[in-house]
Amino acid sequence: YALPLRWQIQGSTYILWAMGDHTYGGTERCDFNATGEGECSQGFFCPDAPPTSCYGETGEEILDSFAANYSCFTSENTVALCMLYILLFALVCKLVYALAL
């Protein structure tokens, strides 16, 4: 909780996975099952992979799949906010260093 690694990971994964119009193979679209049961609980499925290793076709779907287990991933664009937190952290570290001299 003391280092800005969470914000670095959140911002950089959004840039790497969700920015741009990228699609990733291995998935097929299906009708969303609102009950969350069966192979189509998210609007896609992977015919050649088990459901636990099927993350999605787009970057947003992949990040949403990761977010089910890891809170630092999100499909929302929070890059500017993450950069602000990192800069504020650096500023606080500089102030602490300057006042400690």
C-alpha positions in Angstrom: 0.0 0.0 0.0 3.0 2.3 0.3 4.2 2.1 -3.3 2.5 3.4 -6.5 2.8 0.0 -8.3 -1.0 -0.5 -8.3 -1.6 2.6 -10.3 1.3 1.8 -12.7 -0.1 -1.6 -13.3 -3.7 -0.3 -13.8 -2.7 2.4 -16.2 -0.2 0.4 -18.2 -2.5 -2.6 -18.6 -5.2 -0.4 -19.9 -2.8 1.1 -22.4 -1.5 -2.3 -23.5 -4.8 -4.1 -23.7 -7.7 -1.7 -24.2 -6.4 1.3 -26.2 -6.8 0.8 -29.9 -9.0 -1.5 -31.8 -7.4 -4.9 -31.0 -9.1 -8.2 -31.2 -7.6 -11.5 -29.9 -8.4 -14.9 -31.4 -9.7 -18.0 -29.9 -13.1 -16.8 -28.8 -16.5 -17.0 -30.3 -19.5 -14.8 -29.7 -22.7 -16.3 -28.2 -26.0 -15.1 -26.7 -25.4 -13.8 -23.2 -26.9 -16.0 -20.6 -28.3 -13.7 -17.9 -28.4 -16.5 -15.3 -24.6 -16.8 -15.5 -24.8 -20.5 -16.1 -23.3 -22.6 -18.9 -20.6 -21.6 -21.4 -22.0 -18.2 -22.3 -22.1 -16.3 -19.1 -20.1 -13.3 -20.5 -21.2 -13.1 -24.2 -18.2 -15.1 -25.5 -16.7 -18.6 -25.1 -13.6 -20.4 -26.2 -14.3 -23.6 -28.0 -10.7 -24.9 -27.6 -10.0 -23.9 -24.0 -11.6 -24.5 -20.6 -13.8 -21.7 -19.2 -11.2 -20.8 -16.6 -8.7 -19.8 -19.3 -11.1 -18.0 -21.6 -10.7 -14.2 -21.1 -12.4 -12.5 -24.1 -11.9 -11.2 -27.6 -11.3 -7.5 -27.0 -9.0 -5.8 -24.5 -12.0 -4.5 -22.5 -13.3 -8.1 -22.1 -9.9 -9.4 -21.1 -9.5 -6.7 -18.5 -13.0 -7.3 -17.1 -12.1 -11.0 -16.9 -8.9 -10.2 -15.0 -10.9 -7.8 -12.7 -13.0 -10.7 -11.4 -9.9 -11.9 -9.5 -7.7 -8.8 -9.3 -9.0 -5.4 -8.2 -6.3 -3.4 -10.0 -7.6 -4.3 -13.5 -10.5 -2.3 -15.0 -11.9 -1.7 -18.5 -12.5 1.9 -17.6 -9.9 4.5 -18.8 -8.2 5.6 -15.6 -4.8 6.3 -17.2 -4.9 10.1 -16.4 -6.0 9.5 -12.8 -3.3 6.8 -12.3 -0.6 9.2 -13.6 -1.9 11.9 -11.2 -1.6 9.5 -8.3 2.0 8.5 -9.3 3.0 12.2 -9.7 1.5 13.0 -6.3 3.3 10.1 -4.7 6.6 11.4 -6.2 5.9 14.9 -5.0 5.2 13.7 -1.5 8.4 11.7 -1.5 10.4 14.8 -2.7 8.8 16.9 0.0 9.6 14.4 2.7 13.2 14.2 1.5 13.5 18.0 1.3 12.1 18.5 4.8 14.2 15.7 6.3 17.5 17.5 5.3 
